[in-house]
Each structure stands twice: as C-alpha cells, then as structure tokens.
Amino acid sequence: MSDDANATPGAGLDDAEQADRITRFWDVARPSAGRTSHGGAVGERSENVVPPPSWSFGDSPELADELLGLVLDGVKTGTAAAVWEFEAAEEPLPRKGDLSIVLDGAGAPRLLIRTTEVETVPFEEVTAEHAAAEGEGDRSLADWREGHERYWRRTLGQLGREFDPAMPVVCERFEVLYRA
C-alpha cells in the first residue's frame, strides 16, 4: 500500500480472474526480480511462485492511472502513505527489498517495483527531496504537503482518523524492475 494506495484489485473481475491475471504477470515479471521458476518444482521457494502484493496508487481509477503515468515517465520514484492506512488494512509496513505489483486504474498489472528506501516520519517532517521524488504537481514540498493534506483529509475519515500534521507517514522510494 503506497501513496494513498488502493488495495482494491480490478473492478468488474471476480477474485479468481484477478488472481489469474496477477499470476500471469508475475510469471513474466519474476525473472526481472532475480526470481526463477522451475514450473513449481519440489523444493522451490514460495516467493518464486506466489506473487508479491498488488495495489494501485490513489483512491480512484483516475488517480491510479495519473500516478502510474508518472512512474512510467520516470518522474515518480517515491510514494507515501499514512501509517494508519497500513494499520487499518492489517498490512505490514513496507521494507527495503519488498516487491510489489502496481495495478492501473482498471486493475491490470502494469509494474513490478522493488522498495529501495523506507523512512517513517511525521507529516510535517517529510523532506523536499522526498516530495520531489514523488513527482507530483510542481514537485515542491509546499505542493506535496497541500495535495497530501487534502487527500488525507478526504480519506482518513473512513478509517476513523483525522489529518494531523504530526501523523506518521511512511516515505518509500522504489525502482521499477519490469513494466508490462
């Protein structure tokens, strides 16, 4: 879960169809992460067979596609999420080396990324460097703060939380390993 990530997979598909779509993507993308497969051979490690978590940026198909476009253009190499979002979803915080499959707004797998850095800081301590790495707006810290405050004021209420300048934010940097 990242940059206000949306863990909801492809709209209009049932769970089995979406799982199959992600597994097919993982089968093709896996070598880019240095993971190999021998057709499910006995003794093969599960991280080679089981796809990593999949999610989309933002909270709408439009935002997912907009932010994905920034990654595809090489502008966006960072993302952020409120710690409370991970807690509400009962998901672990990202760690350096984690793999993720990024979905587009329609739920199609588009990218395999690897987390390269993770830092948790209060919202008011997010750096200008991180804001620029997110690639959004004019890439300034002021623009990042305005946009993310607006986003979290809109979405945190669903988690029973309110935006707070001191709230913990997970700042994540990533590299693209494979693109569909």
C-alpha positions in Angstrom: 0.0 0.0 0.0 1.5 3.3 -1.0 0.9 6.9 -1.9 -2.6 6.6 -0.6 -2.5 3.2 -2.2 -5.7 1.4 -3.1 -5.7 -2.3 -2.4 -8.8 -2.9 -4.4 -8.0 -5.1 -7.5 -9.6 -4.9 -10.9 -13.1 -3.7 -10.9 -15.5 -5.9 -12.8 -13.4 -9.0 -12.4 -14.1 -11.8 -9.9 -11.3 -12.7 -7.4 -10.2 -15.7 -9.4 -9.9 -13.8 -12.7 -7.9 -11.1 -11.0 -5.7 -13.6 -9.2 -5.1 -15.3 -12.6 -4.2 -12.0 -14.2 -1.7 -11.1 -11.5 -0.2 -14.6 -11.5 0.3 -14.4 -15.3 2.0 -11.0 -14.9 4.2 -12.4 -12.1 5.3 -15.4 -14.3 6.6 -13.0 -16.9 8.0 -10.3 -14.5 9.6 -12.6 -11.9 13.0 -13.0 -13.7 13.4 -9.2 -13.6 13.5 -9.5 -9.8 16.0 -12.3 -9.9 13.4 -14.9 -9.1 13.2 -18.0 -11.2 10.8 -20.8 -11.5 11.1 -24.4 -12.5 7.4 -25.0 -13.0 6.6 -25.4 -9.3 9.3 -28.0 -8.8 9.5 -29.7 -5.4 11.6 -27.5 -3.0 11.0 -24.3 -5.0 10.8 -21.3 -2.6 7.4 -19.8 -2.2 8.5 -16.2 -3.1 9.3 -17.5 -6.6 5.8 -18.9 -7.1 3.5 -16.7 -5.0 3.1 -13.1 -6.5 4.0 -10.2 -4.3 1.3 -7.9 -3.0 -0.5 -5.9 -5.7 -2.1 -2.4 -5.3 -2.8 0.8 -7.2 -1.8 4.3 -6.4 -4.5 6.7 -5.1 -8.1 6.2 -4.2 -9.7 6.2 -7.7 -9.1 4.7 -11.1 -8.3 8.2 -12.5 -5.7 8.9 -9.8 -4.2 5.4 -10.1 -3.7 6.0 -13.9 -2.3 9.5 -13.4 0.3 8.4 -10.8 1.1 5.3 -12.7 1.8 7.5 -15.7 4.3 9.5 -13.7 6.1 6.3 -12.8 6.1 5.1 -16.4 7.6 8.5 -17.4 10.4 8.1 -14.9 9.2 11.1 -12.9 7.8 9.3 -9.9 10.2 7.2 -7.8 8.7 7.7 -4.4 5.4 7.3 -2.6 3.9 8.0 0.8 1.2 6.5 2.9 -0.2 7.2 6.4 0.9 4.5 8.9 -2.8 4.4 9.9 -3.7 3.1 6.4 -1.4 0.1 6.9 -2.8 -0.5 10.4 -6.4 -0.3 9.2 -5.7 -2.8 6.4 -3.7 -5.0 8.8 -0.8 -4.9 6.5 2.9 -4.7 7.4 4.8 -1.5 6.7 7.0 -1.7 3.6 10.6 -2.7 4.0 13.7 -2.2 1.8 13.8 -5.0 -0.7 10.0 -5.6 -0.8 8.5 -6.3 -4.2 5.1 -5.1 -5.3 2.9 -5.3 -8.4 1.4 -2.0 -9.3 -2.1 -2.0 -10.9 -3.6 0.5 -13.2 -7.0 2.1 -12.7 -8.7 -0.9 -14.2 -6.8 -3.3 -12.0 -4.4 -4.6 -14.7 -0.9 -5.4 -13.5 1.5 -2.9 -15.1 4.7 -2.7 -13.0 6.9 -4.8 -10.8 8.7 -2.5 -8.3 11.3 -3.0 -5.5 11.4 -0.8 -2.4 14.8 0.8 -2.1 14.3 3.0 1.0 11.7 3.4 3.7 11.5 6.1 6.4 8.6 6.8 8.7 8.4 10.5 9.8 5.7 12.9 10.9 3.9 14.5 8.0 5.4 17.9 8.9 8.9 16.4 8.6 8.6 14.9 5.1 11.6 16.4 3.1 11.7 18.4 0.0 13.8 15.6 -1.5 11.0 13.1 -0.9 8.4 15.4 -2.3 10.4 15.8 -5.5 10.8 12.0 -5.8 7.0 11.6 -5.7 6.9 13.6 -9.0 3.5 15.1 -8.4 2.4 18.7 -9.1 5.4 21.1 -9.3 7.4 18.6 -7.2 7.9 21.2 -4.4 7.4 20.4 -0.7 4.7 23.0 -0.4 2.7 21.4 -3.3 3.3 17.9 -1.8 2.0 19.0 1.6 -1.1 20.7 0.1 -2.0 17.8 -2.1 -1.4 15.1 0.5 -3.1 17.0 3.3 -6.2 17.4 1.0 -6.0 13.7 0.1 -5.7 12.5 3.8 -8.4 14.9 4.9 -10.7 13.2 2.4 -9.7 9.6 3.1 -8.7 9.2 6.7 -12.2 9.7 8.0 -13.1 6.3 6.5 -10.6 4.9 9.0 -12.0 6.8 11.9 -8.9 9.2 11.8 -8.4 12.8 11.1 -5.5 14.5 9.4 -2.8 15.7 11.8 0.5 17.4 10.8 2.2 15.1 13.4 0.7 11.9 12.0 3.2 9.2 11.0 3.9 8.9 7.2 5.8 6.1 5.5 8.0 7.6 2.8 9.0 5.0 0.4 11.4 5.0 -2.6 11.3 2.4 -5.3 12.8 1.2 -8.5 10.9 -0.2 -11.5 12.1 -3.8 -12.3 9.6 -4.6 -15.0 6.8 -2.9 -16.9 4.1 -4.5 -19.0 
